[in-house]
């Protein structure tokens, strides 16, 4: 039996995305929450563990990605610095045709995400251990993804260097940010120019159940990223392109 929280969550998702969230999908979110809380006792996955907080601040916030017009639910998606699986896992739960890879630098998180993908029976989902600075130079990863996303990983000039190398020309990088998203966009003009991106949309959300403004910055890859990027591990954060 679904709780009132789950029912309200399902209604809100339907209103926002047009996706019907039935009992099977809600059961997967319930299991996701159980596993998140259980694993969080052994490793640091999230500071938010109360059920309402997880549903609204993590699950619902992640699913706002599906309201972005440029997002394609039947393409492929790479989530860089995936952490506990936000936004990629909630999106994968309600978008079975989406082909999802997650990349994270901490093996413990990848172990959790791999087990999560199996437990939730996500059709086309894989979790890979590695750093974006290294994988962005691999031919089998570079210029490979229709869509890349990152949530709460680093400031935008740094994220652009870490993530744009993965995106195909003509594809999109969706950056999930808080209320400082527009300010970060302004400081990223040079990085966009150098790395081959163009900011084409800014989506703003004032979510009823979540305090504060959320933003999704939509960056289109308009030309190939120069071979010099990404620079070696640690350099993008220490010396961002400004």
CORRA-V799169 format. One record per helix or strand of 2 or more residues. SS is the DSSP state (@ for helix, = for strand). FROM is the first residue (numbers start at 0). LEN is the number of residues. If there is no record, write none. Layout:
ss: (SS:SS)
from: (FROM:FROM)
len: (LEN:LEN)
//
This chain:
ss: (@:@:@:=:@:=:@:=:@:=:@:=:@:@:=:=:@)
from: (3:22:50:75:87:98:106:124:131:144:155:166:180:188:196:212:234)
len: (14:18:17:5:7:6:13:5:4:7:11:11:6:7:10:9:4)
//
